């Protein structure tokens, strides 16, 4: 997990006025969003790379 110090560095001026609690919540929410995004990508990729039963092969 990215440290709060690294989060502040990444955010720059936008993260300067956030409290540690606010930054922790933002970090947690962004990790959750990343998890959802990767899960959806992998599920979609698996669906589109597998041949469809309705399509003729060859």
N, C-alpha and C positions, 0 to 999 in steps of 0.2 A: 504494500500500500504506500502511496506517495505521502511523504511527511507533510505536516502543516507548513513548514518552512518552504518546502519545494512548491506546494500549492500557491503560497504567497508570491514566490518568484515567478511562477507561470502566469499568474493573474496580473502581476505588475500593479499599476495604479488602481485597477479595479478591485484588488483584494486588500488594499492597504487599510481600509476602514472597517473590514469585517472582523468580528470577534472570533476567538478560537472556536466557540460553539457554532457560530454561523458557518465558518469555514469547514468544520467537521461535517455539518449537515450537507453542505454543498458537495463536499468530497464523496460522502456516502451516496447521495442522490446520483451523482455522475457515475459512480461505480455501478449503481443499479441500472442506469440507462445504458451503460456500455454492455452489461450482461444481457439485457433485453435485446440490444442491437446485434450482438454476436450470435445469440441463440436464434434470432429470426433469420439472420444471414445464413447460418449453417443449415437450418431447416429448409430454407428456400433453395439453397444450392443443392442440397440432397434431392429435393423434389425435381429440380430442373435437369439434373445430370443423369437421373435414372430413366431408362427408356420407358415410355408409356405402354401400357398393355394394349391400348387401342391402336397404336401406330405399328404398321408392318415393319419388320426388321429387314435390313439388307437392301 
